[in-house]
Amino acid sequence: MNKLLQLFSLSTMVSISGVGSILLISSVSVSYADHGEITNAQTTLTPLQAQREAFAKSQGYSSYAAMQADKKKNPSKDAQYFEEIRNAQKKKEEADAKKAGYESFAAMQADIKKKAEDKIKAEDKIKADKKRAEDKIKADKKRAENKIKADKKRAEDKIKKETKERRITQARIDSQNNPGFRDLKPGIHYDDYIKKCSGSKCYGIQNISFDARFAYKNGSKVLSALTLDMGPISSDGILIDLINEFADPDANIFRKMKTNFDTKYILEYEFSQRDRQLFNEREKSELLVVYSKGQVALRITRDFSLYIEYRIIDNARSFLKSNKPVTAAIDDF
């Protein structure tokens, strides 16, 4: 007669050869007869049951159930059982290590660890080498792009420089016959002007103030107008003798400049006796003497200062047209 079946748990240790040991704890419930016999109803063993039965028989028991019953009566046998398992495992590990050509299991484990570390290092080196190669390709590409840009910029700068030099040369040619002060002739290039002038001073001259105006012509920045401030020409505010033919030419700066310009340039028009009277009576703000189609002018302002003006041809035409006096002829009456 079958007795009541009981539920039990088993802990086993399984080894993995050549790599190390892993403690595998598994709890399995199996039904066995009280006397350690397989029940009459159970005719086929599972692989796990067969393994347990074989192990129990190797330990001198008639069945796995009998071995379990004995361990319950003698708990100390559990420690011995696991110690024997551990020793067996150690022996197997050492045997596997020697079979693999190592002096000991520890040496094999150390070698396995070293190989794993070496593999990681090798992989890291491959990654590093690959990154260095990629970085080099990027750097080489960047250098090539920068070189192309630099070469292009050098070529563009060379063209700009040559173009500028041609324009400066052309400006010198175009302005060489224009009236002006020394080399400061309307139409010269800006670069030529700043070689001679800084601020309101040119050639280091202290008693004349220079005022330059610039304009763009054919892509070049050129001197369009130059005004020289010669200072005051009278102290009493009366210009009665300024253009008196019998006055000493060296008596004032205006007479000096007019005498000089009358011989160098073609006179277009000059202020009249009536203009002078109106100026002295403060009914006229300025007096003009104009030469060379408006390119040169002497200007006397309300504060009795004298200015000498030089202009490029284009500006001179408009200046002449807007300032030339329109007077009635005797035939108009």
BAVEX-363601 format. One record per residue: residue number from 1; x, y, z of N, C-alpha, C in turn; residue in three letters. Coordinates in steps of 0.2 Angstrom, whole numbers, plus 5000, padded with zeros to 4 digits. Each point is the difference from the previous one (the first is absolute). Layout:
<nodes>
nr,nxx,nyy,nzz,caxx,cayy,cazz,cxx,cyy,czz,rest
NUM,X,Y,Z,X,Y,Z,X,Y,Z,ALA
...
</nodes>
This chain:
<nodes>
nr,nxx,nyy,nzz,caxx,cayy,cazz,cxx,cyy,czz,rest
1,5004,4994,5000,4996,5006,5000,5005,5006,5000,MET
2,4997,5004,4996,5004,5007,4999,4999,5004,5006,ASN
3,5005,5003,5002,5000,5005,5005,4999,5007,4997,LYS
4,4998,5005,5004,5000,5007,4998,5007,5002,4997,LEU
5,4999,5004,4994,5007,5002,4997,5002,5007,5004,LEU
6,5006,5001,5000,5002,5006,5003,5004,5004,4995,GLN
7,5001,5007,5002,5003,5005,4995,5007,5002,5003,LEU
8,5005,4999,4996,5007,5002,5003,5004,5005,4995,PHE
9,5005,5003,5003,5004,5004,4995,5007,4998,5001,SER
10,5004,5001,4994,5007,4997,4999,5004,5006,4997,LEU
11,5006,5001,5003,5005,5005,4998,5006,4996,4997,SER
12,5001,5001,4994,5006,4997,4996,5005,5005,4997,THR
13,5006,4997,5000,5005,5005,4997,5002,4996,4993,MET
14,5000,5004,4995,5002,4998,4993,5007,5004,4998,VAL
15,5005,4996,4997,5006,5004,4998,5000,5001,4992,SER
16,5003,5005,4998,5001,5001,4993,5007,4999,4998,ILE
17,5002,4995,4996,5007,4998,4999,5004,5006,4996,SER
18,5006,5001,5003,5005,5004,4996,4999,5008,5001,GLY
19,4995,5002,5003,4998,5007,5001,5000,5002,5007,VAL
20,4997,4996,5004,5000,5002,5007,4994,4996,5003,GLY
21,4998,5002,5006,4994,4996,5003,4995,5005,5002,SER
22,4994,4998,4999,4994,5004,5001,4995,4996,5005,ILE
23,4998,5003,5005,4996,4996,5005,4993,5001,4998,LEU
24,4996,4995,4998,4994,5000,4998,4995,4997,5005,LEU
25,4996,5004,5002,4995,4998,5005,4993,4999,4997,ILE
26,4998,4994,5001,4993,4999,4997,4996,4997,5005,SER
27,4993,5001,5000,4996,4997,5004,4995,4996,4996,SER
28,5000,4994,5001,4995,4995,4996,4996,4996,5004,VAL
29,4994,5000,4999,4995,4996,5004,4999,4993,4996,SER
30,5001,4995,5004,4999,4993,4996,4996,4996,5006,VAL
31,4996,4995,4997,4996,4996,5005,5003,4993,5000,SER
32,5002,4998,5006,5003,4993,5001,4996,4997,5006,TYR
33,5001,4993,5000,4997,4996,5005,5004,5001,5007,ALA
34,4997,4998,5005,5003,5001,5006,5006,4996,5001,ASP
35,5001,4994,4997,5005,4996,5001,5006,5001,4995,HIS
36,4999,5005,4996,5005,5002,4995,5000,4996,4994,GLY
37,4994,4997,4999,4999,4996,4994,4996,5005,4995,GLU
38,5001,4999,4993,4996,5003,4995,4993,4997,5001,ILE
39,4995,5004,4999,4993,4997,5001,4998,4996,4994,THR
40,4996,4995,5002,4998,4995,4994,4997,5004,4994,ASN
41,4996,5006,5002,4997,5003,4994,5005,5004,4996,ALA
42,5006,5001,5002,5005,5004,4996,5005,4995,4997,GLN
43,5000,4999,4994,5004,4995,4996,5005,5003,4997,THR
44,5000,5007,4998,5005,5003,4996,5003,5006,5005,THR
45,5007,5000,5000,5004,5005,5004,5001,5006,4995,LEU
46,5000,5006,5003,5002,5006,4996,5008,5000,5000,THR
47,5003,5004,4996,5008,5000,5000,5002,5002,5007,PRO
48,4997,5005,5003,5002,5002,5006,4999,4995,5006,LEU
49,4995,4996,5000,4999,4995,5004,5005,4995,5000,GLN
50,5001,4998,4993,5005,4995,4999,5007,5002,5003,ALA
51,5002,5006,4999,5006,5003,5002,5001,5000,5008,GLN
52,4994,5001,5003,5000,5000,5007,5000,4993,5003,ARG
53,4997,4996,4997,5000,4993,5002,5007,4997,4999,GLU
54,5003,5002,4994,5007,4997,4999,5005,5003,5006,ALA
55,4999,5006,5001,5005,5003,5005,4998,4997,5007,PHE
56,4994,4999,5002,4999,4997,5006,5003,4993,5001,ALA
57,4999,4996,4994,5003,4993,5000,5008,5000,5001,LYS
58,5003,5006,4997,5007,5001,5000,5002,5001,5007,SER
59,4996,5003,5004,5001,5001,5007,4998,4994,5005,GLN
60,4998,4995,4997,4998,4994,5004,4993,4999,5002,GLY
61,4996,5004,4997,4993,5000,5002,4996,4996,4995,TYR
62,4994,4997,5002,4996,4996,4995,4996,5005,4996,SER
63,4999,5006,5002,4996,5005,4996,5002,5007,5002,SER
64,4998,5004,4996,5000,5007,5001,4996,5002,5007,TYR
65,4994,4997,5000,4996,5002,5006,5003,4997,5006,ALA
66,5003,4994,5000,5004,4998,5006,5005,5004,5002,ALA
67,5004,5003,4995,5005,5005,5002,4997,5006,5003,MET
68,4995,5002,4998,4997,5006,5002,4997,4999,5008,GLN
69,4997,4994,5000,4998,4998,5007,5006,5000,5005,ALA
70,5005,4997,4998,5006,5000,5004,5003,5007,5002,ASP
71,5000,5004,4995,5002,5007,5002,4996,5004,5005,LYS
72,4994,4998,5000,4995,5003,5005,5002,4998,5007,LYS
73,5001,4993,5000,5002,4997,5006,5007,5003,5003,LYS
74,5005,5001,4995,5007,5002,5001,5001,5007,4997,ASN
75,4998,5005,5002,5001,5007,4997,5008,5001,4998,PRO
76,5004,4998,5004,5007,5001,4999,5003,4997,4994,SER
77,4996,4995,4997,5002,4997,4994,4999,5005,4994,LYS
78,4996,5005,5001,4999,5006,4995,5007,5003,4998,ASP
79,5003,5002,5006,5007,5004,4999,5005,4995,4997,ALA
80,5000,4994,5002,5005,4996,4997,4998,4999,4993,GLN
81,4994,4999,4998,4998,4999,4994,5002,5006,4995,TYR
82,4999,5006,5003,5002,5006,4995,5008,5001,5000,PHE
83,5003,4998,5006,5007,5000,5000,5003,4995,4995,GLU
84,4997,4994,4999,5002,4995,4995,4999,5003,4993,GLU
85,4994,5003,4999,4999,5003,4994,5005,5005,4998,ILE
86,5002,5005,5005,5005,5005,4999,5006,4997,4998,ARG
87,5002,4995,5004,5007,4997,4999,5000,4996,4993,ASN
88,4995,4997,4998,4999,4997,4994,5001,5005,4994,ALA
89,4996,5006,5001,5000,5005,4995,5007,5003,5000,GLN
90,5004,5001,5005,5007,5002,5000,5004,4996,4996,LYS
91,5000,4993,5002,5004,4995,4996,4998,5000,4993,LYS
92,4994,5001,4998,4998,5000,4993,5003,5006,4997,LYS
93,5000,5006,5003,5002,5006,4998,5008,5000,4999,GLU
94,5003,4997,5005,5008,4999,4999,5001,4996,4994,GLU
95,4996,4994,5000,5002,4995,4994,4998,5004,4993,ALA
96,4995,5003,5000,4999,5004,4994,5005,5005,4998,ASP
97,5003,5003,5005,5005,5005,4999,5006,4997,4997,ALA
98,5002,4994,5004,5006,4997,4997,4999,4997,4993,LYS
99,4994,4997,4999,4999,4998,4993,5000,5005,4995,LYS
100,4999,5006,5002,5000,5006,4995,5007,5003,5000,ALA
101,5005,4997,5004,5007,5002,5000,5002,5005,5005,GLY
102,4996,5001,5005,5002,5005,5006,5002,4996,5006,TYR
103,5004,5003,5004,5003,4997,5006,4994,4999,5005,GLU
104,4996,5005,5000,4994,5000,5005,4994,5003,4997,SER
105,4994,4999,5004,4994,5004,4998,5001,5007,5000,PHE
106,5004,5002,5006,5001,5008,5001,5003,5003,4994,ALA
107,5006,4996,4998,5003,5002,4994,4996,5001,4994,ALA
108,4996,4995,4999,4995,5000,4994,4995,5006,5001,MET
109,4998,5001,5006,4995,5006,5001,5004,5006,4998,GLN
110,5006,5001,5003,5004,5006,4999,5001,5001,4992,ALA
111,5002,4994,4997,5001,5001,4993,4993,5002,4996,ASP
112,4995,4997,5002,4994,5002,4997,4998,5007,5001,ILE
113,5001,5003,5006,4999,5007,5002,5005,5004,4995,LYS
114,5006,4998,5000,5005,5004,4996,4998,5000,4993,LYS
115,4998,4994,4997,4998,5000,4993,4994,5005,4999,LYS
116,4995,5000,5005,4994,5004,4999,5002,5007,5000,ALA
117,5005,5002,5005,5003,5007,5000,5003,5002,4994,GLU
118,5004,4995,4997,5004,5001,4994,4996,5001,4994,ASP
119,4994,4997,5000,4995,5000,4995,4997,5007,5000,LYS
120,4998,5002,5006,4997,5007,5001,5005,5005,4998,ILE
121,5007,4999,5002,5005,5005,4998,5001,5000,4992,LYS
122,5000,4995,4997,5000,4999,4993,4994,5004,4997,ALA
123,4994,4998,5002,4994,5004,4997,5001,5007,5001,GLU
124,5002,5002,5006,5001,5007,5001,5005,5004,4996,ASP
125,5005,4996,4999,5006,5002,4995,4997,5001,4993,LYS
126,4996,4995,4998,4997,5000,4993,4995,5006,5000,ILE
127,4996,5001,5005,4996,5006,5000,5004,5007,5000,LYS
128,5005,5000,5004,5004,5006,5000,5004,5001,4993,ALA
129,5003,4995,4997,5003,5000,4994,4995,5003,4995,ASP
130,4994,4997,5000,4995,5002,4995,4998,5007,5001,LYS
131,4999,5002,5006,4999,5007,5002,5005,5005,4997,LYS
132,5007,4998,5002,5005,5004,4997,5000,5001,4993,ARG
133,4999,4994,4996,5000,5000,4993,4994,5005,4998,ALA
134,4994,4999,5003,4995,5004,4998,5001,5008,5001,GLU
135,5003,5001,5006,5002,5007,5002,5005,5003,4995,ASP
136,5005,4995,4998,5005,5002,4995,4997,5002,4993,LYS
137,4995,4996,4998,4997,5001,4994,4996,5007,5000,ILE
138,4997,5001,5006,4996,5006,5001,5005,5006,5000,LYS
139,5006,4999,5003,5004,5006,5001,5004,5001,4993,ALA
140,5001,4995,4996,5003,5001,4994,4995,5003,4995,ASP
141,4994,4998,5001,4995,5003,4996,4999,5008,5001,LYS
142,5000,5001,5007,5000,5007,5002,5005,5004,4998,LYS
143,5007,4997,5000,5006,5004,4998,4999,5001,4992,ARG
144,4998,4995,4997,4999,5001,4992,4995,5006,4999,ALA
145,4994,5000,5004,4995,5005,4999,5003,5007,5001,GLU
146,5004,5000,5006,5003,5006,5002,5005,5003,4995,ASN
147,5004,4995,4997,5005,5002,4995,4996,5003,4994,LYS
148,4995,4996,4998,4996,5003,4994,4998,5007,5001,ILE
149,4997,5001,5006,4997,5007,5002,5006,5005,5000,LYS
150,5006,4998,5003,5005,5004,5001,5003,5002,4993,ALA
151,5001,4995,4996,5002,5001,4993,4995,5005,4996,ASP
152,4994,4998,5001,4995,5005,4997,5000,5007,5002,LYS
153,5001,5001,5007,5000,5006,5003,5007,5004,4997,LYS
154,5005,4996,5000,5007,5003,4997,4999,5002,4993,ARG
155,4996,4996,4996,4999,5002,4993,4996,5006,5000,ALA
156,4994,5000,5004,4996,5006,5000,5003,5006,5002,GLU
157,5005,4999,5006,5003,5006,5002,5005,5003,4995,ASP
158,5003,4995,4996,5005,5002,4995,4996,5004,4995,LYS
159,4995,4998,4998,4996,5003,4995,4997,5007,5002,ILE
160,4998,5000,5006,4998,5007,5003,5006,5004,5000,LYS
161,5006,4998,5002,5006,5004,5001,5002,5003,4993,LYS
162,5000,4995,4995,5002,5002,4993,4995,5005,4997,GLU
163,4993,4999,5002,4995,5004,4998,5001,5007,5003,THR
164,5001,5000,5006,5001,5006,5004,5006,5004,4997,LYS
165,5005,4997,4999,5006,5003,4997,4999,5003,4993,GLU
166,4996,4996,4996,4998,5003,4994,4996,5006,5000,ARG
167,4995,5000,5005,4996,5006,5001,5004,5006,5003,ARG
168,5005,4999,5004,5004,5005,5003,5004,5003,4994,ILE
169,5003,4996,4996,5004,5002,4994,4995,5004,4995,THR
170,4994,4997,4999,4996,5004,4995,4998,5007,5003,GLN
171,4999,5000,5007,4998,5006,5003,5005,5005,5000,ALA
172,5006,4998,5000,5006,5005,4999,5000,5002,4993,ARG
173,4999,4996,4995,5000,5002,4993,4994,5005,4999,ILE
174,4994,4999,5003,4995,5004,4999,5000,5007,5003,ASP
175,5004,5000,5006,5000,5006,5003,5007,5004,4999,SER
176,5004,4998,4996,5007,5003,4999,4999,5007,4998,GLN
177,4995,5002,4996,4999,5006,4997,4996,5005,5003,ASN
178,4997,4997,5006,4995,5004,5004,5004,5005,5004,ASN
179,4997,5006,5001,5004,5005,5005,4999,4997,5007,PRO
180,5005,5002,5004,5000,4998,5007,5006,5002,5004,GLY
181,5000,4998,5006,5006,5002,5005,5005,4995,4999,PHE
182,5006,5001,4998,5005,4996,4999,4997,4993,4996,ARG
183,5001,4994,5004,4997,4994,4997,4993,4999,5002,ASP
184,4997,5004,5004,4993,4999,5002,4996,5003,4995,LEU
185,4998,4996,4994,4996,5002,4995,4994,4997,5000,LYS
186,4994,5003,4999,4994,4997,5000,5000,4994,4995,PRO
187,4997,4994,5002,5001,4994,4996,5005,4995,5002,GLY
188,5004,5002,5004,5005,4995,5003,4997,4995,5004,ILE
189,5003,4994,5001,4997,4995,5004,5001,5001,5007,HIS
190,4995,4998,5004,5000,5001,5008,5007,4998,5003,TYR
191,5003,4994,4997,5006,4998,5003,5006,5004,4999,ASP
192,5000,5004,4994,5005,5005,4999,4999,5006,5004,ASP
193,4994,5002,5001,4999,5006,5005,5002,4998,5007,TYR
194,4999,4995,5003,5001,4999,5007,5008,4999,5001,ILE
195,5004,4999,4994,5007,4999,5001,5003,5007,5001,LYS
196,4996,5005,4998,5003,5007,5001,4996,5004,5006,LYS
197,4994,4998,5002,4996,5003,5004,4998,4996,5006,CYS
198,4999,5003,5006,4997,4997,5006,4996,5005,5003,SER
199,4993,4999,5001,4996,5004,5002,4999,5007,4996,GLY
200,5001,5005,5003,5000,5007,4996,5007,5002,4998,SER
201,5005,4996,5001,5007,5003,4999,5002,4995,4994,LYS
202,5004,5004,4995,5003,4996,4995,5007,5003,4999,CYS
203,5005,4996,4998,5007,5001,4999,5003,5003,5006,TYR
204,4997,5000,5006,5003,5003,5006,4999,5007,5001,GLY
205,4996,5003,4995,4999,5008,5000,4995,5001,5006,ILE
206,5002,5006,5004,4996,5001,5006,4996,5006,4999,GLN
207,5001,5005,4995,4996,5006,4999,4994,4999,4995,ASN
208,4999,4994,4998,4994,4999,4995,4997,4994,5003,ILE
209,4993,5000,5000,4996,4995,5002,4996,4997,4994,SER
210,5001,4993,4999,4997,4997,4994,4994,4996,5002,PHE
211,4995,5001,4995,4994,4996,5001,4998,4996,4993,ASP
212,5000,4994,5001,5000,4995,4994,4993,4997,4999,ALA
213,4997,5000,4994,4994,4996,4999,5001,4995,4995,ARG
214,4997,4994,5001,5001,4994,4996,4994,4998,4997,PHE
215,5000,4997,4994,4995,4997,4996,5002,4993,4997,ALA
216,4995,4996,4998,5002,4994,4996,4999,5001,4993,TYR
217,5005,4998,4996,5000,5001,4993,5003,4994,4997,LYS
218,4996,4996,4996,5003,4994,4997,5002,4995,5005,ASN
219,4997,5000,5006,5002,4995,5005,5006,5002,5004,GLY
220,5002,5006,4999,5006,5003,5004,4998,5006,5004,SER
221,5002,5000,5006,4999,5006,5005,5005,5005,4998,LYS
222,4998,5005,4997,5004,5006,4998,4999,5006,5003,VAL
223,5005,5005,5000,4999,5006,5003,4996,5004,4995,LEU
224,4994,5003,5003,4995,5003,4995,5001,5008,5001,SER
225,5002,5002,5006,5000,5007,5002,5006,5001,5005,ALA
226,5004,5006,5000,5005,5001,5005,4999,5008,5001,LEU
227,4999,5001,5007,5000,5007,5002,5005,5002,5004,THR
228,5004,5005,4999,5005,5003,5004,4998,5006,5004,LEU
229,5000,5000,5007,4999,5005,5004,5006,5005,5001,ASP
230,5000,5006,4996,5006,5004,5001,5000,5005,5005,MET
231,4995,5000,5004,4999,5005,5006,4997,5006,4998,GLY
232,5000,5005,5004,4997,5007,4999,5005,5004,4995,PRO
233,4996,5004,4997,5004,5005,4995,5000,5007,5002,ILE
234,4995,5002,5005,5000,5007,5002,4998,5000,5007,SER
235,5002,5005,5003,4999,5001,5007,4994,5005,5002,SER
236,4999,5005,4995,4996,5005,5001,4993,4999,4997,ASP
237,4999,4995,4997,4993,4998,4997,4999,5004,4994,GLY
238,5004,5004,4997,4999,5004,4994,5004,4997,4994,ILE
239,4997,4999,4994,5004,4997,4995,5001,5004,4994,LEU
240,5000,5007,5001,5001,5005,4995,5006,4999,4995,ILE
241,5005,4998,5003,5006,4999,4996,5002,4993,4998,ASP
242,4996,4996,5001,5002,4993,4999,5001,4998,4993,LEU
243,4997,5003,4995,5001,4999,4993,5003,5006,4996,ILE
244,5002,5005,5004,5002,5006,4997,5006,4999,4996,ASN
245,5000,5002,4994,5006,4998,4995,5006,5003,5003,GLU
246,5000,5005,5003,5006,5004,5002,5002,4998,5007,PHE
247,4997,4995,5003,5002,4998,5007,5006,4995,4999,ALA
248,5004,5000,5006,5005,4996,5000,4998,4993,5000,ASP
249,5002,4995,4995,4998,4993,4999,5002,4996,5007,PRO
250,5005,5002,5003,5002,4997,5006,4997,5002,5007,ASP
251,4995,5005,4999,4997,5003,5005,4995,4995,5004,ALA
252,4997,4996,4997,4996,4995,5004,5000,4993,4996,ASN
253,4997,4995,5003,5001,4993,4997,4995,5000,4994,ILE
254,4994,5003,5000,4996,5000,4994,5003,5003,4994,PHE
255,5004,5005,5000,5003,5003,4995,5005,4996,4997,ARG
256,5004,4996,5005,5005,4995,4998,4997,4995,4996,LYS
257,4995,4997,5002,4997,4994,4997,4997,5002,4993,MET
258,4996,5006,5000,4997,5002,4994,5005,5001,4995,LYS
259,5005,5004,5001,5006,5001,4996,5003,4993,4997,THR
260,5001,4996,5004,5002,4993,4998,4996,4996,4996,ASN
261,4993,5000,5002,4995,4996,4996,4999,5004,4993,PHE
262,5000,5006,5000,4999,5004,4993,5005,4997,4995,ASP
263,5006,4999,5002,5005,4997,4995,5000,4993,4999,THR
264,4997,4996,5004,5000,4993,5000,4993,4997,4996,LYS
265,4995,5003,5002,4993,4998,4998,4996,5005,4996,TYR
266,4995,4997,4996,4996,5005,4996,4994,5002,5005,ILE
267,5000,5007,5000,4994,5003,5004,4994,4999,4997,LEU
268,4995,4997,5004,4993,5000,4998,4996,5006,5002,GLU
269,5000,5001,5006,4997,5007,5003,5003,5001,5006,TYR
270,4999,5007,5002,5002,5002,5007,4995,5005,5003,GLU
271,5000,5001,5006,4995,5005,5003,5002,5007,4997,PHE
272,4994,5004,5000,5001,5007,4997,5001,5005,5006,SER
273,5001,5006,4998,5000,5005,5004,4994,5001,5004,GLN
274,4994,4999,4997,4993,5000,5003,5000,4994,5005,ARG
275,5002,4994,4998,5000,4995,5005,5004,5001,5006,ASP
276,5006,5004,4999,5004,5001,5006,4996,5005,5005,ARG
277,4997,5005,4997,4996,5005,5004,4995,4997,5004,GLN
278,4996,4995,4996,4995,4997,5004,5002,4995,5005,LEU
279,5006,4997,4999,5003,4996,5005,5002,5004,5006,PHE
280,5003,5006,4999,5002,5005,5005,4994,5002,5004,ASN
281,4995,5001,4997,4994,5002,5003,4996,4994,5003,GLU
282,5003,4994,5000,4997,4994,5003,4993,4998,4997,ARG
283,5000,5002,4993,4994,4997,4996,5002,4994,4996,GLU
284,5006,4999,5000,5002,4994,4996,5005,4996,5005,LYS
285,4999,4993,5000,5003,4996,5005,5007,4998,4998,SER
286,5002,5000,4993,5006,4998,4998,5002,5003,4993,GLU
287,5006,4999,4999,5003,5003,4993,5004,4994,4997,LEU
288,4999,4999,4993,5003,4995,4997,5004,5002,4994,LEU
289,5006,4997,4999,5004,5000,4994,5001,4993,4997,VAL
290,4997,4999,4994,5000,4993,4998,5004,4999,4993,VAL
291,5004,4994,5000,5004,4999,4994,4999,4993,4997,TYR
292,5003,4999,4994,5000,4993,4997,4993,4997,5001,SER
293,4995,5003,4997,4994,4996,5000,4997,4998,5006,LYS
294,5002,5004,5006,4997,4998,5006,5005,4995,5004,GLY
295,5005,4998,4997,5005,4996,5004,5004,5003,5006,GLN
296,5001,5007,4999,5004,5003,5005,4996,5007,5002,VAL
297,5000,5001,5006,4996,5006,5003,5003,5003,5006,ALA
298,5000,5007,5000,5002,5003,5006,4993,5003,5003,LEU
299,4999,4998,5007,4994,5002,5003,5002,5004,5006,ARG
300,4997,5006,5001,5000,5004,5006,4994,5000,5004,ILE
301,5000,4998,5006,4994,4999,5004,4998,5006,5004,THR
302,4995,5000,5003,4997,5005,5004,5005,5002,5006,ARG
303,5004,4995,5003,5005,5002,5005,5007,5002,4997,ASP
304,5000,5002,4994,5006,5002,4996,5005,4995,5000,PHE
305,4998,4994,5000,5005,4994,4999,5001,4998,4992,SER
306,5005,4998,4998,5001,4998,4993,5001,4993,5000,LEU
307,4996,4997,4995,5001,4993,4999,5001,4999,4992,TYR
308,5005,4995,4999,5001,4998,4993,4997,4993,4999,ILE
309,4996,4999,4994,4997,4994,4999,5002,4997,4993,GLU
310,5001,4993,5001,5001,4997,4994,4995,4994,4999,TYR
311,4997,4999,4994,4995,4995,4999,5002,4996,4993,ARG
312,4997,4994,5000,5000,4996,4994,4995,5003,4995,ILE
313,5001,4998,4994,4997,5003,4994,4992,4999,5001,ILE
314,4997,4994,5002,4993,5000,5001,4997,5005,5005,ASP
315,5004,5000,5006,4997,5005,5005,5001,5007,4998,ASN
316,5005,5001,4996,5002,5007,4998,4994,5003,4995,ALA
317,4998,4996,4996,4995,5002,4995,4993,5002,5004,ARG
318,4998,4996,5005,4994,5002,5003,5002,5006,5005,SER
319,5006,5001,5003,5001,5005,5004,5000,5007,4995,PHE
320,5003,4999,4994,5000,5006,4996,4993,5002,4998,LEU
321,4996,4995,4998,4993,5002,4998,4996,5003,5006,LYS
322,5001,4998,5006,4996,5002,5005,5002,5007,5003,SER
323,5007,5002,4999,5003,5006,5003,5002,5005,4995,ASN
324,5000,4999,4994,5001,5005,4995,4995,5006,5000,LYS
325,5002,5006,5001,4995,5005,5001,4997,5002,4993,PRO
326,4993,5001,5001,4997,5002,4994,4998,5007,5000,VAL
327,5003,5004,4996,4999,5008,5000,4997,5002,4993,THR
328,4997,5006,5001,4997,5003,4994,5006,5003,4995,ALA
329,5000,4999,4994,5004,5004,4995,4998,5007,4999,ALA
330,5004,5004,4997,4998,5007,4998,4994,5000,4995,ILE
331,5001,4995,4996,4995,4999,4994,4993,4998,5003,ASP
332,5000,4998,5006,4993,4998,5003,4996,5006,5001,ASP
333,5003,5006,5001,4996,5006,5001,4998,5003,4994,PHE
</nodes>
